[in-house]
Amino acid sequence: MIEKKLIQNVKKNPKKIIFIHENEKITYSEFLNHIFYFSKFLKRKINKKSKVLLLQNNCIEWAIHYFSIRLAGLTPVIISDLMPYHKLRTIINENKIRYVISDKKIRLKNLNLIKNIKIKKSKDSSYHKFKNKISGNEIIYTSGTTGMPKGVILKLETSYQVAKMINNIVKVKKNTIELLSVPFFHSDGLGRLKCLVLNGHTMVINDKPNNFVNFFNLLEKYKINGFFMVSSGIEILKKLSFLNFNKIATNLEFIEIGSENIKKSTLNWAKKTFTKAKIYFHYGLTEASRSAFKVICHDKKTPKAFTTNKGIIVDIIKNDRKCKKNEVGEIIIKGKNVFSGYINNNENLVLKKNGFPTGDYAKKISDRSFELKGRVDDLRKINGHSVSLNEIQMVINMFPRIDQSKCNFVIDRNSGGYKIHARYTSKTLINQNKLIYFLRKRLETFKIPNRFTRIKQIS
């Protein structure tokens, strides 16, 4: 398991830096000691197999707390720190959670808040005797196609096998310095964290993913060798012509991009700009992380097709039958590296038997490869997060004096990603600041429309 590999890395090179965050650095040995210290605290305080909510922003402590929960025999429940309060309450209730690790103030009945405890530098070497096999599940929450939180159940063994598979594809050297610009609570960020612990390199945490000048400065300051970024982030980098990418391109060895679609022109720009880096573009979901990859090398044309990975079976389905070569249908995923089901969802047995319908459609190239075409519903990705227009419209319609609303995705000319425009009908003029304040209490920040327009009638 991942924890045993971490211990091996500590024994090989205890003083090697594992994390850099702002002005803080931590070695592999210190990281592991902190995990054992905090896991002992959790074992004393919480009954085994209980669920613990992890609600923090990107920082070294998040990683310590995550592995501490696992080591204590508890189930980590992972959510975005941007989750609105009413959704947070739903998650806590449906999981019967009594303990939350957070730096936020949460006031709910029967809920115990565990704040960051001060961890003294320890010479504890008890991890050398560690022999326990860690098993169980972790639960990662996504917004889901309905906009309501969906708790994706993943076996720890499955997540370990997926991390091993990623490391076999994305070859990262032991002396690599990687920059992470997605949150740990995101399935892609959590995947990179597990890959780091298995491989034994160094990671710089960027907790300001939308500040691209800061991102560039970190690349330059630490001579970064590789990074992960969502597709829309690469689109923005392409437009920042005032940044001298030649300064940092010579150090870059790999770039992993996922999981939303990306323009061919943007991939070609990345190839020309980062001439020494291998580019790995993946297709995946929280339910089936890194289901398929296409590897872009500089001596080859940009491939159209994704190739599926071990432990994942991809079927392209149209009218309840498997597509023939070059036909377009919906992607259905199954296999041993796919999630176990959803929390409190009676569709789990159906999902296990027939596979998971992704809502994405693709052209079948062969039994193990496909070309991604788009979505079959209104779901789109904004900064790596799934966004449903139906959810946004439903919340806008709750605002007093608004009769009806209609939202649309609009291409952002600056980033190449999506923006949201909302139109609504009302008898009287609506104060837009009050409307935005109302929405912020009920929706994540990235779901707030960029523009509101009052119209006479919605057709």
PLY file of the C-alpha trace (Angstrom):
ply
format ascii 1.0
element vertex 459
property float x
property float y
property float z
element edge 458
property int vertex1
property int vertex2
end_header
0.00 0.00 0.00
0.95 3.67 -0.30
1.90 4.03 3.38
4.43 1.17 3.18
6.01 2.77 0.13
6.23 6.06 2.03
8.10 4.29 4.84
10.52 2.79 2.29
11.19 6.26 0.85
11.86 7.60 4.36
14.36 4.82 5.06
16.17 5.49 1.77
16.36 9.28 2.07
14.86 10.66 5.33
16.14 14.22 4.85
14.80 14.64 1.33
12.21 17.42 0.95
8.71 16.13 0.15
6.72 19.42 0.23
7.41 23.10 -0.29
4.58 25.52 0.47
5.23 29.27 0.62
8.17 29.57 3.07
7.64 26.14 4.64
9.56 22.97 3.79
9.14 19.49 5.22
11.26 16.34 4.79
9.97 12.83 4.16
10.97 11.84 7.71
9.19 14.83 9.31
6.11 14.20 7.14
5.87 10.57 8.26
6.46 11.43 11.93
3.66 14.00 11.78
1.34 11.38 10.26
2.07 8.87 13.04
1.73 11.54 15.74
-1.64 12.73 14.45
-2.96 9.21 13.69
-2.29 8.21 17.33
-4.28 11.26 18.43
-7.18 10.25 16.14
-7.12 6.61 17.36
-7.51 7.77 20.97
-10.34 10.14 20.13
-12.41 8.38 17.42
-13.85 4.87 17.10
-12.31 2.73 14.35
-14.02 2.74 10.93
-15.75 6.07 11.67
-15.93 8.68 8.92
-13.92 11.88 9.28
-14.63 14.94 7.15
-11.54 16.68 5.76
-12.33 20.32 4.98
-9.24 22.46 4.32
-7.56 24.44 1.57
-4.36 23.28 -0.14
-1.53 23.03 2.37
0.95 20.53 3.83
-1.40 19.90 6.77
-4.08 18.59 4.36
-1.74 15.81 3.21
-0.73 14.99 6.82
-4.36 14.80 7.93
-5.40 12.67 4.94
-2.79 9.96 5.55
-3.35 10.17 9.34
-7.04 9.37 8.89
-6.17 6.35 6.73
-3.50 5.12 9.15
-5.91 5.39 12.10
-8.30 2.95 10.37
-10.86 5.70 9.68
-12.62 6.67 6.43
-11.65 10.06 4.95
-14.56 12.05 3.49
-13.07 14.59 1.10
-14.90 17.71 -0.05
-14.14 21.09 -1.56
-13.43 23.89 0.89
-15.75 25.99 -1.35
-18.77 23.77 -0.59
-21.82 25.89 0.38
-23.08 25.41 3.93
-26.40 23.76 3.04
-24.59 21.12 0.93
-22.02 20.62 3.68
-24.85 19.94 6.12
-26.33 17.35 3.72
-22.97 15.54 3.45
-22.49 15.48 7.23
-26.00 14.13 7.80
-25.99 11.41 5.14
-22.62 10.08 6.34
-23.50 10.47 10.05
-20.22 12.32 10.52
-19.30 13.35 14.07
-15.74 14.59 13.46
-14.37 17.15 11.02
-10.78 18.34 10.56
-10.94 21.94 9.46
-9.64 25.44 9.98
-13.18 26.77 9.42
-15.90 27.45 11.99
-18.67 24.87 11.61
-21.57 24.91 14.03
-23.72 21.81 13.80
-25.27 19.70 16.54
-23.24 16.62 17.58
-20.30 17.67 15.37
-16.81 17.78 16.87
-14.32 20.14 15.24
-10.66 19.06 15.27
-8.38 21.98 14.50
-4.75 21.71 13.43
-2.91 20.42 16.50
0.62 21.64 17.10
2.98 18.83 16.17
6.33 18.92 17.90
9.41 17.63 16.13
9.54 13.98 17.06
12.24 11.34 16.92
9.56 8.66 16.85
10.80 5.69 14.82
7.82 3.41 15.49
6.96 3.48 11.80
9.87 1.05 11.23
7.72 -1.59 12.96
4.64 -0.80 10.88
3.21 -4.01 9.38
-0.53 -3.36 9.25
-2.31 -3.59 5.91
-4.52 -0.54 5.48
-7.84 -1.39 3.85
-11.23 0.23 3.53
-12.66 3.10 1.51
-12.32 6.80 0.94
-15.20 9.03 -0.14
-14.68 11.93 -2.53
-17.53 14.35 -3.16
-18.24 15.86 -6.57
-21.02 18.26 -7.51
-22.56 15.62 -9.82
-24.68 16.17 -12.89
-27.66 17.25 -10.80
-25.61 19.80 -8.93
-26.20 18.05 -5.60
-23.17 16.51 -3.88
-22.36 12.92 -4.88
-20.20 10.84 -2.57
-18.01 8.60 -4.74
-16.84 5.49 -2.85
-13.33 4.36 -3.79
-11.52 1.37 -2.33
-8.06 2.27 -1.00
-6.65 -0.66 -2.95
-8.20 0.73 -6.16
-6.72 4.20 -5.60
-3.33 2.58 -4.95
-3.48 0.63 -8.22
-4.52 3.78 -10.13
-1.58 5.74 -8.67
0.82 2.93 -9.66
-0.65 2.96 -13.17
-0.20 6.76 -13.47
3.44 6.49 -12.39
4.01 3.77 -14.99
2.70 6.09 -17.71
3.92 9.51 -16.49
7.57 8.69 -15.86
8.75 10.98 -13.03
12.36 10.86 -11.84
13.29 10.67 -8.16
14.99 14.10 -8.32
11.97 15.76 -9.97
10.45 18.91 -8.48
6.74 18.96 -9.34
4.34 21.92 -9.11
0.76 21.11 -8.10
-1.81 23.71 -9.15
-5.03 21.83 -8.39
-6.45 21.26 -4.89
-5.88 17.99 -3.05
-9.66 17.62 -2.64
-9.93 17.41 -6.45
-9.53 13.80 -7.68
-6.70 14.89 -10.01
-4.85 16.64 -7.16
-5.34 13.66 -4.84
-4.03 11.39 -7.60
-0.85 13.48 -7.93
-0.38 13.36 -4.12
-0.49 9.54 -4.15
1.91 9.42 -7.11
4.32 11.66 -5.17
4.33 9.42 -2.09
4.82 6.28 -4.19
7.62 7.77 -6.29
9.58 9.75 -3.67
10.18 13.10 -5.45
9.43 16.69 -4.30
6.23 18.72 -4.70
5.70 22.49 -4.57
2.11 23.33 -3.53
0.51 26.27 -5.33
-2.52 27.40 -3.31
-3.34 30.21 -5.79
-4.20 28.18 -8.91
-5.98 31.07 -10.64
-3.02 33.45 -10.26
-1.00 32.58 -13.36
1.75 35.11 -12.73
2.32 33.44 -9.35
2.30 30.06 -11.11
4.99 31.26 -13.54
7.08 32.70 -10.69
7.00 29.33 -8.88
8.08 27.55 -12.07
11.05 29.91 -12.33
11.96 30.08 -8.62
12.11 26.31 -8.00
13.22 25.25 -11.52
10.15 23.05 -11.78
10.49 19.83 -13.81
6.80 19.03 -14.24
3.27 20.14 -13.42
-0.39 19.16 -13.66
-2.97 21.64 -14.96
-6.59 21.52 -16.12
-7.17 22.19 -19.81
-8.63 25.67 -19.32
-5.46 26.66 -17.44
-3.32 25.76 -20.47
-5.65 27.91 -22.60
-4.96 30.88 -20.30
-1.18 30.30 -20.33
-1.29 30.42 -24.12
-2.71 33.96 -23.98
-0.14 35.31 -21.49
2.37 36.33 -24.15
4.14 38.76 -21.78
5.54 35.80 -19.81
8.90 34.52 -21.02
8.30 30.76 -21.13
11.78 30.18 -22.57
13.12 30.79 -19.06
11.37 27.77 -17.62
10.90 25.51 -20.68
14.42 24.05 -20.46
13.70 22.52 -17.02
10.31 21.00 -17.84
10.26 17.23 -18.39
6.53 16.46 -18.16
3.13 18.17 -18.23
-0.05 16.28 -17.30
-3.31 17.81 -18.56
-6.86 16.73 -17.71
-9.61 16.04 -17.62
-11.77 18.35 -19.76
-11.38 18.60 -23.53
-8.75 20.91 -25.05
-8.31 22.59 -28.42
-5.86 20.97 -30.82
-4.30 24.41 -31.43
-3.62 24.76 -27.68
-1.93 21.36 -27.51
0.21 22.31 -30.52
1.15 25.58 -28.77
2.21 23.61 -25.67
4.34 21.29 -27.83
6.12 24.24 -29.48
6.56 26.18 -26.23
7.68 23.40 -23.88
9.99 21.65 -26.32
11.63 19.23 -23.87
8.49 18.18 -21.98
6.42 15.10 -22.67
2.74 16.00 -22.54
0.27 13.51 -21.05
-3.37 14.34 -21.73
-5.80 12.16 -19.77
-9.50 11.46 -19.81
-11.06 10.60 -16.46
-13.66 11.22 -13.79
-13.72 10.98 -10.03
-15.53 7.67 -10.54
-12.72 6.34 -12.77
-9.60 8.46 -12.47
-7.24 8.57 -15.47
-9.32 6.10 -17.48
-7.33 6.79 -20.64
-4.25 8.71 -21.80
-2.83 10.06 -25.00
0.91 10.77 -24.82
2.10 13.66 -26.96
5.75 13.47 -28.04
7.57 16.15 -30.01
8.57 13.83 -32.83
4.96 12.79 -33.50
1.72 14.47 -34.51
-0.83 15.17 -31.78
-2.84 11.91 -31.49
-6.62 12.09 -31.74
-7.37 8.93 -29.78
-7.19 8.09 -26.06
-5.89 4.63 -25.13
-7.57 3.01 -22.13
-5.52 1.81 -19.16
-5.30 -1.52 -17.35
-8.20 -2.16 -15.00
-10.57 -0.01 -17.10
-13.02 -1.30 -19.72
-14.52 1.36 -21.99
-17.59 0.62 -24.10
-19.04 3.14 -26.56
-22.81 2.59 -26.50
-25.54 3.76 -28.89
-29.19 2.67 -28.61
-28.27 0.01 -26.01
-25.71 -1.68 -28.24
-21.93 -1.48 -28.57
-20.76 0.87 -31.31
-18.88 -0.38 -34.32
-15.61 1.20 -35.44
-15.98 4.96 -36.23
-19.48 5.15 -34.70
-20.25 7.79 -32.03
-21.94 6.93 -28.74
-21.85 7.45 -24.96
-18.79 6.30 -22.98
-19.60 3.53 -20.47
-16.84 2.60 -18.01
-16.38 -0.51 -15.89
-13.56 -2.62 -14.48
-11.61 -3.21 -11.28
-10.22 0.36 -11.18
-13.69 1.96 -11.23
-15.49 3.27 -8.12
-17.61 1.02 -5.88
-20.75 3.19 -5.97
-22.29 6.32 -4.45
-23.21 7.07 -0.85
-26.91 6.37 -0.18
-27.60 5.58 -3.85
-29.77 2.59 -4.79
-28.34 2.59 -8.35
-25.09 1.00 -7.14
-26.03 -2.55 -8.20
-27.01 -1.32 -11.67
-23.71 0.53 -12.00
-21.69 -2.56 -11.05
-23.54 -4.77 -13.53
-23.82 -2.55 -16.60
-20.98 -0.07 -16.11
-20.96 3.63 -15.37
-22.57 5.99 -17.96
-20.23 9.00 -18.05
-22.37 11.52 -19.95
-19.49 11.95 -22.43
-19.71 10.84 -26.03
-16.90 9.62 -28.27
-16.05 8.00 -31.58
-14.88 4.39 -31.28
-11.46 3.84 -32.89
-10.82 0.32 -31.58
-11.71 -1.81 -28.53
-9.13 0.09 -26.43
-9.13 3.55 -28.01
-11.60 6.35 -28.64
-11.77 9.99 -29.76
-13.56 12.30 -27.32
-16.36 14.39 -28.86
-18.14 16.21 -26.01
-21.05 15.97 -23.55
-24.52 14.46 -24.00
-26.02 16.81 -21.38
-25.60 20.39 -20.17
-22.61 19.57 -17.95
-19.35 21.44 -18.60
-16.02 21.83 -16.80
-14.95 25.21 -15.37
-11.43 25.19 -13.87
-11.66 21.41 -13.60
-15.02 21.47 -11.73
-18.24 20.01 -13.17
-20.97 22.63 -13.57
-24.66 21.97 -14.29
-26.84 24.78 -15.69
-29.96 23.11 -14.27
-28.66 23.53 -10.72
-27.79 27.21 -11.26
-31.19 27.95 -12.82
-32.97 26.20 -9.93
-31.15 28.38 -7.36
-31.71 31.62 -9.33
-35.44 30.80 -9.47
-35.48 30.66 -5.66
-34.61 34.37 -5.47
-37.64 36.52 -4.50
-39.36 38.27 -7.46
-37.58 36.21 -10.14
-40.12 34.22 -12.16
-37.92 32.24 -14.54
-34.27 31.95 -15.54
-32.18 30.47 -18.34
-28.41 30.00 -18.26
-25.96 29.38 -21.08
-22.30 28.49 -21.38
-20.32 31.04 -23.39
-16.75 30.61 -24.62
-14.37 33.01 -22.83
-12.24 34.61 -25.55
-9.40 35.25 -23.12
-9.11 31.80 -21.53
-10.76 29.55 -24.10
-12.80 28.08 -21.24
-16.46 28.58 -20.33
-18.28 31.51 -18.72
-21.89 31.48 -17.57
-24.48 34.02 -18.71
-27.87 34.13 -16.96
-31.11 35.65 -18.27
-34.18 36.03 -16.07
-37.71 37.39 -16.04
-39.14 39.52 -13.20
-41.84 42.11 -12.76
-39.47 44.56 -11.09
-35.77 45.33 -11.51
-33.50 43.09 -9.41
-30.57 44.40 -7.39
-27.69 42.41 -8.92
-25.44 42.68 -5.84
-28.20 41.19 -3.67
-28.74 38.40 -6.21
-25.02 37.53 -6.26
-24.91 37.56 -2.43
-27.93 35.21 -2.42
-26.24 32.82 -4.89
-22.92 32.78 -3.04
-24.68 31.34 0.01
-26.03 28.47 -2.08
-23.50 27.82 -4.86
-19.74 27.39 -5.20
-17.94 30.51 -6.46
-17.16 29.03 -9.91
-20.91 28.45 -10.51
-21.90 32.13 -10.11
-22.84 33.55 -13.54
-20.51 36.19 -14.97
-23.39 38.22 -16.40
-27.10 38.70 -15.59
-29.64 40.08 -18.09
-33.29 40.86 -17.41
-35.53 40.00 -20.36
-39.28 40.09 -21.07
-39.79 36.43 -21.87
-37.78 33.20 -21.94
-38.43 31.21 -25.07
0 1
1 2
2 3
3 4
4 5
5 6
6 7
7 8
8 9
9 10
10 11
11 12
12 13
13 14
14 15
15 16
16 17
17 18
18 19
19 20
20 21
21 22
22 23
23 24
24 25
25 26
26 27
27 28
28 29
29 30
30 31
31 32
32 33
33 34
34 35
35 36
36 37
37 38
38 39
39 40
40 41
41 42
42 43
43 44
44 45
45 46
46 47
47 48
48 49
49 50
50 51
51 52
52 53
53 54
54 55
55 56
56 57
57 58
58 59
59 60
60 61
61 62
62 63
63 64
64 65
65 66
66 67
67 68
68 69
69 70
70 71
71 72
72 73
73 74
74 75
75 76
76 77
77 78
78 79
79 80
80 81
81 82
82 83
83 84
84 85
85 86
86 87
87 88
88 89
89 90
90 91
91 92
92 93
93 94
94 95
95 96
96 97
97 98
98 99
99 100
100 101
101 102
102 103
103 104
104 105
105 106
106 107
107 108
108 109
109 110
110 111
111 112
112 113
113 114
114 115
115 116
116 117
117 118
118 119
119 120
120 121
121 122
122 123
123 124
124 125
125 126
126 127
127 128
128 129
129 130
130 131
131 132
132 133
133 134
134 135
135 136
136 137
137 138
138 139
139 140
140 141
141 142
142 143
143 144
144 145
145 146
146 147
147 148
148 149
149 150
150 151
151 152
152 153
153 154
154 155
155 156
156 157
157 158
158 159
159 160
160 161
161 162
162 163
163 164
164 165
165 166
166 167
167 168
168 169
169 170
170 171
171 172
172 173
173 174
174 175
175 176
176 177
177 178
178 179
179 180
180 181
181 182
182 183
183 184
184 185
185 186
186 187
187 188
188 189
189 190
190 191
191 192
192 193
193 194
194 195
195 196
196 197
197 198
198 199
199 200
200 201
201 202
202 203
203 204
204 205
205 206
206 207
207 208
208 209
209 210
210 211
211 212
212 213
213 214
214 215
215 216
216 217
217 218
218 219
219 220
220 221
221 222
222 223
223 224
224 225
225 226
226 227
227 228
228 229
229 230
230 231
231 232
232 233
233 234
234 235
235 236
236 237
237 238
238 239
239 240
240 241
241 242
242 243
243 244
244 245
245 246
246 247
247 248
248 249
249 250
250 251
251 252
252 253
253 254
254 255
255 256
256 257
257 258
258 259
259 260
260 261
261 262
262 263
263 264
264 265
265 266
266 267
267 268
268 269
269 270
270 271
271 272
272 273
273 274
274 275
275 276
276 277
277 278
278 279
279 280
280 281
281 282
282 283
283 284
284 285
285 286
286 287
287 288
288 289
289 290
290 291
291 292
292 293
293 294
294 295
295 296
296 297
297 298
298 299
299 300
300 301
301 302
302 303
303 304
304 305
305 306
306 307
307 308
308 309
309 310
310 311
311 312
312 313
313 314
314 315
315 316
316 317
317 318
318 319
319 320
320 321
321 322
322 323
323 324
324 325
325 326
326 327
327 328
328 329
329 330
330 331
331 332
332 333
333 334
334 335
335 336
336 337
337 338
338 339
339 340
340 341
341 342
342 343
343 344
344 345
345 346
346 347
347 348
348 349
349 350
350 351
351 352
352 353
353 354
354 355
355 356
356 357
357 358
358 359
359 360
360 361
361 362
362 363
363 364
364 365
365 366
366 367
367 368
368 369
369 370
370 371
371 372
372 373
373 374
374 375
375 376
376 377
377 378
378 379
379 380
380 381
381 382
382 383
383 384
384 385
385 386
386 387
387 388
388 389
389 390
390 391
391 392
392 393
393 394
394 395
395 396
396 397
397 398
398 399
399 400
400 401
401 402
402 403
403 404
404 405
405 406
406 407
407 408
408 409
409 410
410 411
411 412
412 413
413 414
414 415
415 416
416 417
417 418
418 419
419 420
420 421
421 422
422 423
423 424
424 425
425 426
426 427
427 428
428 429
429 430
430 431
431 432
432 433
433 434
434 435
435 436
436 437
437 438
438 439
439 440
440 441
441 442
442 443
443 444
444 445
445 446
446 447
447 448
448 449
449 450
450 451
451 452
452 453
453 454
454 455
455 456
456 457
457 458
